[in-house]
């Protein structure tokens, strides 16, 4: 499955996960930012770049590529190193660099081509296989748990997903962050079970019951009140519409949002499609 967008969403929320994967627990990792960047004058786009702050020229730049499907044309390694060196040529950073290739399964790694064998034993290149990650979900971070879920087999994925949901409900106090994690979990399971409907996925993960709990309903009301308050302050429909993304994440339908906010249905639909 193509998981680039999943990885991008996940590392936007938890950029420190990559450092957990390579065993770096230094406090300096909190200074990095994660982005996807196109290399000038080419069609190349690097999946992810971890950039240290401008003043930290002693810290390396990390170039990250995510691979969730078989490399049929032999393009993976040539493209990866080409992207890196084109970036270095275009931007001329003062920092050193490292390359990280993250595979959902080890069998998807075609192996280093002859021309890149110098990197086989070099610290510049690390390859990570998500299906070989170990550790109980209860003992690792939510971010690593999500990576385990992406690499998990279909037989174990639902139980892993439920454990991460329970962990997120216990540990995350920020409503928005918690909803983003639940949405990512649901998306991963949809990728793994494309034949199931969203309602069947919600039932599998226990999300149907979760949405009926007092905590969830309070979060829903909180999101609703935020939108209504901003709408009252601005006195315009546009103010109320700012609540639409929050309420969609909390599971309300477009029709329910339009009714609760007292705004035009088509306006809500336009916001939802953006």
Secondary structure as UniProt FT lines:
FT   HELIX           4..13
FT   TURN            15..16
FT   HELIX           17..21
FT   TURN            22..23
FT   HELIX           27..31
FT   STRAND          33..38
FT   TURN            40..41
FT   STRAND          45..51
FT   TURN            54..55
FT   TURN            57..58
FT   STRAND          61..67
FT   HELIX           76..91
FT   STRAND          97..103
FT   HELIX           106..108
FT   HELIX           114..119
FT   TURN            120..121
FT   TURN            123..124
FT   STRAND          125..129
FT   HELIX           130..132
FT   HELIX           137..139
FT   HELIX           142..151
FT   HELIX           154..171
FT   HELIX           175..192
FT   TURN            193..195
FT   HELIX           198..205
FT   HELIX           207..210
FT   TURN            211..212
FT   HELIX           214..234
FT   HELIX           237..241
FT   TURN            242..243
FT   HELIX           244..249
FT   TURN            250..251
FT   HELIX           254..261
FT   HELIX           265..273
//
